[in-house]
Each structure stands twice: as C-alpha cells, then as structure tokens.
Amino acid sequence: MTLNTQQEAKTPLRRRASTPLPLSSRGNQPGRLCTAAPQSQHPRLGQSVSLNPPSRKPSPAPDGWSSESSDSEGSWEALYRVVLLGDPGVGKTSLASLFAGKQERDLHEQLGDVYERTLTVDGEDTTLVVMDTWEAEKLGGSWSQESCLQVGSAYVIVYSIADRGSFESASELRIQLRRTHRADHVPIILVGNKADLARCREVSVEEGRACAVVFDCKFIETSATLQHNVAELFEGVVRQLRLRRRDSA
C-alpha cells in the first residue's frame, strides 16, 4: 500500500501562480540528529484564487501526451480539494507551504491557509486546492473540524515519525473519516513526516505501512525540512484522485 513515488522518468511538475488565502477574508536521512536542517529556498507563486473556482478547460496537451487516468472526454482540467489532517506540530503547514512554493520565513503564525496550484502529472493538468485548516477553529477561524472532514476530495493524514502520540491520533482520524464518508471512496494518504529525525524515530516504516493496509489507504514517509518525497506525495494524491474518478465513471 506504499504510495508509488515514480521518482524515475516522471514528468516534472509545472507550477502556476498561487498564494494562500487569509482565513479572515475567506476562509530517512539516517544518522541525522533531532534538529531541523536548513530549509532550501523555493520560488514564490503568486495568484489569489477562490475556494469555488468555476470549471475550466485546459490548453491542449502536446501531441503524444496522454494519461491512463484521464477522463474519456480528455477536455476538463480537474480541480480537487485536498485536506491536511493531523496533530499540531507534525508538519502540515510546512508540507502545504512547500506545495505552494512559500519560504520557511513566511510561516510564522500562519495556520489555516488554503493554497491552489496546478500540477502536470503524467502529461495531464490537475489543480489541487490544499487546505491547511484543521487547526483554524482554535485560532478563531471560520473553518470547523467537522467541515474539514466533509469538504475534501482527498485527505492527507500526517503524523510525525518521532511522535507516537501523533501516529495514534492519525489512526483515530482515519476512523472519523470512515464514519463521515461511509459510502464514498475518498482517497486517503497516510504520511509519516519528519523522516529526517531518524535517531528520534518512535514509529517504524513497517508500522506505518501496516496501518495503511488496515485502513485501506496509501502510505509515504516525507521530510518537509529536507523536501524529501514532498513532490512525490502530491503527485501521488493526483494519481489516486484520477484513479477514483475513473473507477466511478
């Protein structure tokens, strides 16, 4: 059940402009010590977007490009909401910021952001709206945790490999999602973040994989600090969404 990262010979991501929407107006590296490594720089992406943008058609793909997961019409550029869930401090905001191209110094006191970005995966454009709103309710934001469990096209449940409590919370969140989406086959990805803290590991890779098998979801370990498997995570989300879309067609 490990998420297929397809690191070799994959189509590189193509970025489009993106910035977070303020909630006030809308809503293993083995041998590493348990200290955060310096975050490398990312280009800022820069276009505000709506949580409910209209359906739109993409520009034509180059001849010969195709995707087995494309819609039969091949004409719509899909847009999906991806909700990040997990305990405080597991790295949800860092993963979301890397997705959007934000830099580490911009993250202070910024919980509850929504980011949009279009990815080109396997030659097809897909737009993800990544919602880092799980803890916004505690900050007086407009998002409740109940609404977060209902609005997602896909869910990314994040825990820290150096915090067993966050792993147990991730299991509870999966049960909550099962209750909320009883009849829906919503893609869920279990993410063990902070893989750079190998010497502080409290949750093994095998435990993460076993949990994903039990809860019928995909699994991947990442390090937002080292940017390890972050791009692969969101590419995998896109592929899971396309697979579910094709199966339900």
N, C-alpha and C positions, 0 to 999 in steps of 0.2 A: 504493500500500500504506500510505498515511498513515492513522493512526487517526482515525476520524471523531469529532471532539470534540462536535459538535452543540451549540455554545455558545448558539445562539439557540433560544428557545422550548422548552428542555428542562425536564423535571421536576426541581425542586430536590432535593438529597439530603436524606433524612430520617435523622438519626443516632439510634442506640441506644447504650446504655451499653457501654463497652469499656475494658479496661486490659490492659497487657502481662502475660504470664505469665512469671515469672522462670525461666530455664533451670535453676537449681539445684533447682527443685521440679517442673518439667515439661519441661521442655524449654527575540524577543531584544530583551532590552532593549538596543537599540543605544545606544552611547555610554557604557555603564556601564564603570567601571574594574574591575579584578580584585580587588575587595574585597567581602566579603559585606555585603549590605544587611540592616538590622534585620528580624528575624522578627516578624511581627504575631502577636497573641495568638489562641489557639484555646481554646474551652471543653474542659475535660477530660471524657472519657467514663468511666464507672466501674463496670463489672461484670466479674468474673473469669469465664473460660469454659474449657471443656475442648477439647483438640485433636480429640476424637472425640465431639462432642455428638450426642445422638440426633436422628433425623429429626423434624421437627415441622411442623405445619400453620400457615400464617399466618392472621391475621384477614382476613375477607373484604374484598376491594378495593371501593372505591366504585363504584356503578353507572356504566357507561360507560367504565371504565378497562380497558385491555387492552394486551397486548403481542404482537406477531407472533412473538416468540421464546419465548412461554410454552409449558409442557408442555400436551399436549392435555387432560389432566385439569384443569389450572389450579388444583390444590389444594395442591401441595407448595411450601414455601419452601426453595429450594435453598441448600446450603452448599458452598463450594468452598475449597480451599487454594490460595493464590497465593504462590509462592516468589520472593523477590527475589534476583537473582544479579548479580555484578559485582565489580570490583576494590575494594579498600579505598579509602575516601575519595571515592567517586563520588556519594554522597548516598543510599544505600539506606536508612539509618536515618532520615534526615530525611524521605524520602518516606513511610516507614512511620509515622513519628510524626504527620505531617500527616494521614494516613489515619485514625489513631486519635484525633486531637484533642489530642495531647500538645504541650507547650510546649518551646521550644528549651532552656530552662534545665534541663529534666528529662533531657536526653540524655547527660549526661556518663558515659562508661564503660558505656554501655548498648548493647552489641551482643548479638545473639542473642535478640531478643524476638519474641513472637507476639501478634498483635492480631486481635480479631474485631470486625466491625462490619457491621450490616445496612444496605444501600443500597436506596433505592427508585429504580429506573431504568425509565423508560417505564411507570410505574404498577404495577410488579411488584417485590416484595421479593426480594432475593438477599443472602445472608450470605457475606461473604468472610473467611477466616482468612488474614491476611497474615503470612508467615513471613520475618523478617529474621534468618535463622540460618546464612547462608552462611559467615560467618567465626567462628562459635561454637566450632568444633573447635579453633581456635588458642587460644581462651581456656579450654580445658578443659571445654567444654560437652558435652552429651550428643548433639548433632547432628553427624553426619559430612557431608562434602560429597557423598559418594555417596548418602546417604539423601535429601539435599535434592533431588538430581536425579531421585529416584524417586517422591516423595510428592505432587508438585504436580498440581493440576487445571489450572493455568495457570502460566506463568513470565514474569517481567518481568526482562529483561536490561538492566542500567543501565550506562552509561558517561558520562564527563564530556566535554563538547564541548571542554574546554580541556586534554585529556589524550589524545593519540593512542594511547598505550600501552593505555589502558583500552578504547578502541574496538577495538583488535586483540584484546584479551582477550575482548571481547563476541562477536566472531566465532568464537573458539575455543570459547566456552561453547555457542554455537548448535550447533556440530558435536558436542559432547559430548551435548547433549540429543537430537540426531538419532540418535545411537548408542543412547542409553538408551531412547528411545521410538520404535523403528523402525516399529512397526505402529500407533502411536497418533497421532491428530490432535490434539495438545495445543496450545491457544492459546499463542503466544509473542509478546510485545510488546517491541520494541527501543526503549529510552528514552535519548535524549540529554539528560542532566541538566546543570544549571548554565548554562542558556541566558542567565542574567544576565551571565555573563563573556564578553560578545561580543567585547571587544577582545583577549581571550586565546584566541579560538577556534582550535583546531587541526583540528577535524573539521567540515566544512561540512554544511549541511542536506541538500544533494544527495547527499553520500557516505552519510549515514545512511539516506536513502530507498533508495539503490541497494543498500545492504547488506541492507535489509529485503526488497527484491524478490528478491535472490539466495537468501536463506534462507527465503523464503516466510513472512514474519511481518509484523505491523503495526509502525508507527513513529510516534513522537511525541517532540517536544522539550519539556522541562519546566524549571522553576526552583523548587526547593524553597524557596530563600531568598525569592523573590517570590511563592510559591504560584501560579505560572503553570502552567496545564494539569495541575495535580495531581488535582483532582477529575475532570477530563475523562479522565485516564489510567485511573482506577479504574472510571469509568463504562464506558469502552471495554473494559476487561477483562471486565466483566459481560456486555456485549453479545456479545463473542467467545465467552464460555462458553455463553451461551444459543444462539448460532448452531451451535456444535459439538454441543450437546445435541440440538438439533432435527434436525440432519443425521444424527445417529447413532440417532435414534429409529426 
